[in-house]
Amino acid sequence: MTKKRILFISSEMTPYLQVSTVGELARRLPQAIQEKDNEIRVLMPRFGCINERRNRLHEVVRLSGINITIDDNDNPLTIKVASLPEAKMQVYFLDNEDYFHRKHVYTDENNEFFGDNDERTIFFCKGALETVKKLGWQPDIIHCQGWMTSLIPLYLKTIYKDEPVFRNAKVVFSVFENQFDISFGKDFARKASLNSIDNKQMSNLSEASCADLYKSGITHADAVVRCSPDIDPEVASFMKKQKGKIVIEHKNEEGYVDAYIKLYDNLLKSQN
């Protein structure tokens, strides 16, 4: 078996944060894949409820100096890192004071959806790719988990398609149940285009519901994993219509790791 470089990008991960079913799988899968003699990197947001001292996060100075521009506003990106000793696995955290330094994750103390969750999503997705560029670490597989990573497949197939570090990477997108029932609004597609992506490629994001975000990720990924029995029916139907794309279902049974290894191997074989 050839050692692979696999980048996992997730909105949450235990023990740092879990607000949905994403967190537990995002913790178990990278370690299991690493134990199969593969090289792993993990990226996630540094939400304010993640305790830096308890989790021993520290800034990666050599990765500092990145700015993410959204709507002509420059937003500084700080990269921090922590290690899971029992897994010997490093996790990189993307941080920004305005977007992430809050006590709550997606909603405020009154359970109201943050009005800037649209920009937080854009910041995280573009910031993750800029971080990998600065690391200079070339992944074979980029595995995105959850709605907050849904723009990454789109960006990899458009803005970043000619970047040497991503040129040969295959993209896997894991779909979970809907986590919010509002729309980001009609302005989201314009913001998310970063003034570089045409309207046709942004068409799945016209309403910017959680289902729309999932459909965008599905459209631009090379393979899709169905990770929940409670997927939105609209998303499930959209997934079934994908032709020529590998779609598998995650199973919480012994041997599930081998199914992912097989998926990664099949994707890499397809480019040879």
Buried (B, 14 or more C-beta within 10 A) or exposed (E): EEEBBBBBBBBBBEEBBBBBBBBBBBBBBBBBBBEBEBBBBBBBBBBBEBEBEEBEBEBBEEBEEBEBEBEEEEBEBBBBBBBBEEBEBEBBBBBBEEBBEBEBBBEEEEEEEBEEBBBBBBBBBBBBBBBBBBBEEBBBBBBBBBBBBBBBBBBBBBBBEEBEBBEEBBBBBBBBBBBBEEBBEEEBBBBBBBEEBEEEBBEBBEEBBBBBBBBBBBBBBBBBBBBBEEBBEBBBEBBEEBEEEBBBEBEEEEEBBEBBBEBBBBBBEEEE
